[in-house]
Structure formats: C-alpha cells, structure tokens
C-alpha cells in the first residue's frame, strides 16, 4: 500500500502560520520587520559590492603608446628661470621664525611655497648648504600639515580664465603636480620615509575623477581630473567650477608631478601602474589638442575654454613641451615645442598690409652741419680728427650716429674717403658705449615729463640711428663686422617691454593697450613718452636692416611700427591749423 506524498502548503499559508505563532503584541511584530529589513539591506549591499569589487578605479580614457620613457630624469634639477622656480621670495613674502612662507601675516599661496621649495632644493643641490634643505623641509612640512586630505587649498579669491569669481578654498591640479615633484625631490635628497605618506595623499587627490566612483568609494567631494566626451584625460584648474577650462600649463605641470611620483615615490605596483596610466593619458591628450592651442605666428592659446593668450604661460608651455618630448621621445611634442618657440619670436601687435620697395635711402641728403640734431641751428663743432665734439664728460651715441649718416651721404655724393673714415670713427665711438647691443648714455638728462633719468640711460632714437649707419657702412665696405654689430643693435631695438620671463631690462619698444607697437625715446623714464622722432627713426632703421638682411622678423617690426604711426597720425598727432604733436603722452 502506497502512501500519497504530503501536500505542500502555499508559501502564503506558511507565512501566515509563522505570523500567527509570533507574539500577538504589535511591538514584537515591529521588531521582526526591522530585523528582516536590516537583513535584506545588508544582503543587497553585499551583492552590489561583489558585483562592483572588480570595477576599474578610473574611467577609460585614451592613452599614448609610449614604448620608451626615461624614468630616471629629475625634471626640476637646475630648472630654467622661465619656469619661475627660485629660492628668492617675491617682494611681498617672507619666512617667519618657523620657516613658513608668509605674505603679511597670512600663509602664502601654495604655488608660491612650492616654487620656493623647488628653488631651495636646487640651491641645496648646487651648494650642499644644509640651510637650504632645512628651509625647504620646513616650508613643505607646513604646507602638507595644513592639507591632511591631500588637496592643497588656495586661500584667496580669484577670477578664473572665464571671468568667474572663485571663492576659497579652491584647488588646481598643477599645484598638486608641483607638490608631487617637490616631495619626490626632497625624498631623493633626504631618504626620509616621512615624505611618502603626504605624497600618496596628494597623488590620491589627483586621482579623484569628476563624477566617477566605484566599489565602496563614494563620489569625490573635490575633483581635479576628468575625461571629456571624446575619451581624453584632463587635469583641471578651478575644479570647483562647472566646466573644464583646459589650461595647457595645468596639463603639463601636473604631468611632471605624476612622472616624478612614479619615478621616485610609487612603491607599490598598483601605484606605479596608476601613475603611468595618468602619464600616458595626458600625453595622448596633448598630442590630440596641441593643434588647437597653437596660433601660428602668435602666442599660443593658454586655455581652450577661454581662448585667451598669456605670454608667461606660453613660455612655460614651450619649455615644458620640450622637456616632455625628451622624456617620452614623442615627435609630436618635440614638433610643437619648436613651433611654439618659433611663434613667439615676435609679439603680437597690429600690422597693416604694406609692400616696401627695396633700395630706398631715407637719409640722403643729410646736411653734415646739422647731423640730425633736433632744434640745432648752429654748425656742428668738429674735432681735429673730424668727429663731432662730445658733450661735457661723455660721448653722445645719438649725435655720433647722426653725424655718421651725414658723413656717409657726403662720401657717396663726393667720393672723398675722409668722410667714410669719419663715419667709421663716429660709429665706433657710439658702439663703444654698447652693452649687449644697447647704446648707453651717461649724461644728465630729464625725460619728457621733466623727471631725471637714471644713469646710464638708453634711447630707441640712438639705437635706430646707429642701426641705419651700420647697414650703410656694411653696404659701402662689405665688412662683416658692421653686419654683426648691426645684428646686436637690431636685437636691442626690438626688445619689447614685458615680453619675456623675466621681463627684459633695458628695453626699447612696448605695446600699448590697443596692441600697437611703439619705439620709445626714454625707456628708462617715469613712463613712456611716445616721442615721434624716436619712433620714426626706428621704422626707418628696421627698413634698412630688412633691406640688408631680408629678415621676415625685421619686416614684421617695420610693419608694426608703420601701422602705429599710420593710425595715430589723423587722430592723435595732427592738430588742424597748428603744429602737430611731437609726443602722444605729453602736450
């Protein structure tokens, strides 16, 4: 006799039976509900963790295929001055008794501190003076102690490249990159393991991707790295903003920090892999976007989001691209470093289309007795050697160069070689005052505003007249020495104020607020006077130098000076029914 299997009750019936056997109180039943909820919540969380524990720690992004990277180079050893790393603090900053870098009573900006640290370490590397190492250690220790999260906060309010007001604290990837390089250098020099932990924290901050998290990690509160819709990696400035501003130097400086971290401090395989991944990612981004940063013949764009140009950042980017090219062997980076370097040969200024006719002599005829001295009516006094009499106590390069031009015109028209000899002697006396191509004046003189000039002082007028005289001497004699000296004077004449890092001093030309190029009579004066005679002399001299060398750069300066004069003549220079103004800055 067979027995039928027992009938299984429905699940709902069994749950009803269990529920009926529970204490009849509502408190007991509520406790059961709470326990079941907790169990289900923990089970779901565990399932999510198991499902995501093998997720990537970073999003996918384009990476350059770098067959060979030289991981043994200290990129900031004896860093060029253009990078701005110097142990000499800015004028407003100082060290307090504990070695902290201060501006007034407040801590300095972290970039200022880190540049000071890198500069001090360079000085220690050169001199082995332990005071520099102690100063760098104290300054760096203070900075990382104030930043336990690894994010180095900027304490000041700024306006970003898009014109937005950024309130403190704000963060920048390049600051993190400078810190990684400083920590790597100080660890190399001291061998102290205590620098590893802050370096790992600073690197983890760079590794915080915008809007990306995985496993048990929450989304980052702050972020410094992002991936664009095309899959390219970006290190960002002002990451508290809503948009990636794509500053080129941000990308480059952070790349050096990641490189140094991988080279020196990444002690685990996972860290080394992470650093190399970021480094390869930024090289791919640079190779992709460098054509958009470059503006042929002008300063490169410093930020793709803003489209602005910054000479300081352009010069840094040019140098850093060359350094990265040497580290990676990238032909793309090397090519753009050369192109950027070529583009900044001439600053951007207003030019007009113009075609110059070669072979025109603007200084013929020139009367010897006046020798181009403005306002001079009496014949020029000449010494027994046939040279113009020097002023009391010092030679006057402007007078000598003007006399030489007049003597050369007399030689060309009459053929008497004594005038050629006198021209050569006058130019030699003018060039004897030159320092790095700048003719110097030691006479007492006031600028166009009545302020005494410091001695020695300089003048674009003397530079220009000397350049024209040298080109004519080369044309008459064929001697290379006149051409070589002309090149020195030309480079001094085309030295533009604030164009370069550090800013050149002395200088001969400047750009006004509208982007016009002007050659200045008294560059050492209280302010530019924009005296027209110096500017016109410079235009003629640049024409003469172009006529001799066919230099496209000289032609650019010639066109720039001509455009400034052309556009200022009807509005600022001519005064109807009376004398024209001789200076745009004075009456």
Secondary structure in CASP SS format (residue, H / E / C, confidence):
PFRMAT SS
TARGET T0000
AUTHOR 0000-0000-0000
METHOD secondary structure of the structure
MODEL  1
X C 1.00
X C 1.00
X C 1.00
X C 1.00
X C 1.00
X C 1.00
X C 1.00
X C 1.00
X C 1.00
X C 1.00
X H 1.00
X H 1.00
X H 1.00
X H 1.00
X H 1.00
X H 1.00
X H 1.00
X H 1.00
X H 1.00
X H 1.00
X H 1.00
X C 1.00
X C 1.00
X C 1.00
X C 1.00
X H 1.00
X H 1.00
X H 1.00
X H 1.00
X H 1.00
X H 1.00
X H 1.00
X H 1.00
X H 1.00
X H 1.00
X H 1.00
X H 1.00
X H 1.00
X H 1.00
X H 1.00
X H 1.00
X H 1.00
X H 1.00
X H 1.00
X H 1.00
X H 1.00
X H 1.00
X H 1.00
X H 1.00
X H 1.00
X H 1.00
X H 1.00
X C 1.00
X C 1.00
X C 1.00
X C 1.00
X C 1.00
X C 1.00
X C 1.00
X C 1.00
X C 1.00
X C 1.00
X C 1.00
X C 1.00
X C 1.00
X C 1.00
X C 1.00
X C 1.00
X C 1.00
X C 1.00
X C 1.00
X C 1.00
X C 1.00
X C 1.00
X C 1.00
X C 1.00
X C 1.00
X C 1.00
X C 1.00
X C 1.00
X H 1.00
X H 1.00
X H 1.00
X C 1.00
X C 1.00
X C 1.00
X C 1.00
X C 1.00
X C 1.00
X C 1.00
X C 1.00
X C 1.00
X E 1.00
X E 1.00
X E 1.00
X C 1.00
X C 1.00
X C 1.00
X C 1.00
X C 1.00
X E 1.00
X E 1.00
X E 1.00
X C 1.00
X C 1.00
X E 1.00
X E 1.00
X C 1.00
X C 1.00
X H 1.00
X H 1.00
X H 1.00
X H 1.00
X H 1.00
X H 1.00
X H 1.00
X H 1.00
X H 1.00
X H 1.00
X H 1.00
X H 1.00
X H 1.00
X H 1.00
X H 1.00
X H 1.00
X H 1.00
X H 1.00
X C 1.00
X C 1.00
X H 1.00
X H 1.00
X H 1.00
X H 1.00
X H 1.00
X H 1.00
X H 1.00
X H 1.00
X H 1.00
X H 1.00
X H 1.00
X H 1.00
X H 1.00
X H 1.00
X H 1.00
X H 1.00
X C 1.00
X C 1.00
X C 1.00
X C 1.00
X C 1.00
X C 1.00
X C 1.00
X C 1.00
X E 1.00
X C 1.00
X C 1.00
X C 1.00
X E 1.00
X E 1.00
X C 1.00
X C 1.00
X C 1.00
X C 1.00
X C 1.00
X E 1.00
X E 1.00
X C 1.00
X C 1.00
X C 1.00
X E 1.00
X C 1.00
X E 1.00
X H 1.00
X H 1.00
X H 1.00
X H 1.00
X H 1.00
X H 1.00
X H 1.00
X H 1.00
X H 1.00
X H 1.00
X H 1.00
X H 1.00
X H 1.00
X H 1.00
X H 1.00
X H 1.00
X H 1.00
X H 1.00
X C 1.00
X C 1.00
X C 1.00
X H 1.00
X H 1.00
X H 1.00
X H 1.00
X H 1.00
X H 1.00
X H 1.00
X H 1.00
X H 1.00
X H 1.00
X H 1.00
X H 1.00
X H 1.00
X C 1.00
X C 1.00
X E 1.00
X C 1.00
X C 1.00
X C 1.00
X C 1.00
X C 1.00
X C 1.00
X C 1.00
X C 1.00
X C 1.00
X C 1.00
X C 1.00
X C 1.00
X C 1.00
X C 1.00
X C 1.00
X E 1.00
X E 1.00
X E 1.00
X C 1.00
X C 1.00
X C 1.00
X C 1.00
X C 1.00
X E 1.00
X E 1.00
X E 1.00
X C 1.00
X E 1.00
X C 1.00
X C 1.00
X C 1.00
X C 1.00
X C 1.00
X C 1.00
X C 1.00
X C 1.00
X C 1.00
X E 1.00
X H 1.00
X H 1.00
X H 1.00
X H 1.00
X H 1.00
X H 1.00
X H 1.00
X H 1.00
X H 1.00
X H 1.00
X H 1.00
X H 1.00
X H 1.00
X H 1.00
X H 1.00
X H 1.00
X H 1.00
X H 1.00
X C 1.00
X C 1.00
X C 1.00
X H 1.00
X H 1.00
X H 1.00
X H 1.00
X H 1.00
X H 1.00
X H 1.00
X H 1.00
X H 1.00
X H 1.00
X H 1.00
X H 1.00
X H 1.00
X H 1.00
X H 1.00
X H 1.00
X H 1.00
X H 1.00
X H 1.00
X H 1.00
X H 1.00
X H 1.00
X H 1.00
X H 1.00
X H 1.00
X C 1.00
X C 1.00
X C 1.00
X C 1.00
X C 1.00
X C 1.00
X C 1.00
X E 1.00
X C 1.00
X E 1.00
X C 1.00
X C 1.00
X C 1.00
X C 1.00
X C 1.00
X E 1.00
X C 1.00
X H 1.00
X H 1.00
X H 1.00
X H 1.00
X H 1.00
X H 1.00
X H 1.00
X H 1.00
X H 1.00
X H 1.00
X H 1.00
X H 1.00
X H 1.00
X H 1.00
X H 1.00
X H 1.00
X H 1.00
X H 1.00
X C 1.00
X C 1.00
X H 1.00
X H 1.00
X H 1.00
X H 1.00
X H 1.00
X H 1.00
X H 1.00
X H 1.00
X H 1.00
X H 1.00
X H 1.00
X H 1.00
X H 1.00
X C 1.00
X C 1.00
X C 1.00
X C 1.00
X C 1.00
X C 1.00
X C 1.00
X C 1.00
X C 1.00
X C 1.00
X C 1.00
X C 1.00
X C 1.00
X C 1.00
X C 1.00
X C 1.00
X C 1.00
X C 1.00
X C 1.00
X C 1.00
X C 1.00
X C 1.00
X C 1.00
X C 1.00
X C 1.00
X C 1.00
X C 1.00
X C 1.00
X C 1.00
X C 1.00
X C 1.00
X C 1.00
X C 1.00
X C 1.00
X C 1.00
X C 1.00
X C 1.00
X C 1.00
X E 1.00
X C 1.00
X C 1.00
X C 1.00
X C 1.00
X C 1.00
X E 1.00
X C 1.00
X C 1.00
X E 1.00
X C 1.00
X C 1.00
X E 1.00
X C 1.00
X C 1.00
X H 1.00
X H 1.00
X H 1.00
X H 1.00
X H 1.00
X H 1.00
X H 1.00
X H 1.00
X H 1.00
X H 1.00
X H 1.00
X H 1.00
X H 1.00
X H 1.00
X H 1.00
X H 1.00
X H 1.00
X H 1.00
X C 1.00
X C 1.00
X H 1.00
X H 1.00
X H 1.00
X H 1.00
X H 1.00
X H 1.00
X H 1.00
X H 1.00
X H 1.00
X H 1.00
X H 1.00
X H 1.00
X H 1.00
X H 1.00
X H 1.00
X C 1.00
X C 1.00
X C 1.00
X E 1.00
X C 1.00
X C 1.00
X E 1.00
X C 1.00
X C 1.00
X E 1.00
X C 1.00
X C 1.00
X C 1.00
X C 1.00
X E 1.00
X C 1.00
X C 1.00
X C 1.00
X C 1.00
X C 1.00
X E 1.00
X C 1.00
X C 1.00
X C 1.00
X C 1.00
X E 1.00
X C 1.00
X C 1.00
X H 1.00
X H 1.00
X H 1.00
X H 1.00
X H 1.00
X H 1.00
X H 1.00
X H 1.00
X H 1.00
X H 1.00
X H 1.00
X H 1.00
X H 1.00
X H 1.00
X H 1.00
X H 1.00
X H 1.00
X H 1.00
X C 1.00
X C 1.00
X H 1.00
X H 1.00
X H 1.00
X H 1.00
X H 1.00
X H 1.00
X H 1.00
X H 1.00
X H 1.00
X H 1.00
X H 1.00
X H 1.00
X H 1.00
X H 1.00
X C 1.00
X C 1.00
X E 1.00
X C 1.00
X C 1.00
X C 1.00
X C 1.00
X C 1.00
X C 1.00
X C 1.00
X C 1.00
X C 1.00
X C 1.00
X C 1.00
X C 1.00
X E 1.00
X E 1.00
X E 1.00
X C 1.00
X C 1.00
X C 1.00
X C 1.00
X C 1.00
X E 1.00
X E 1.00
X E 1.00
X C 1.00
X C 1.00
X C 1.00
X C 1.00
X C 1.00
X C 1.00
X C 1.00
X C 1.00
X C 1.00
X C 1.00
X C 1.00
X E 1.00
X H 1.00
X H 1.00
X H 1.00
X H 1.00
X H 1.00
X H 1.00
X H 1.00
X H 1.00
X H 1.00
X H 1.00
X H 1.00
X H 1.00
X H 1.00
X H 1.00
X H 1.00
X H 1.00
X H 1.00
X H 1.00
X C 1.00
X C 1.00
X H 1.00
X H 1.00
X H 1.00
X H 1.00
X H 1.00
X H 1.00
X H 1.00
X H 1.00
X H 1.00
X H 1.00
X H 1.00
X H 1.00
X H 1.00
X H 1.00
X H 1.00
X H 1.00
X H 1.00
X H 1.00
X H 1.00
X H 1.00
X H 1.00
X H 1.00
X C 1.00
X C 1.00
X C 1.00
X C 1.00
X C 1.00
X C 1.00
X C 1.00
X C 1.00
X C 1.00
X E 1.00
X C 1.00
X C 1.00
X C 1.00
X C 1.00
END
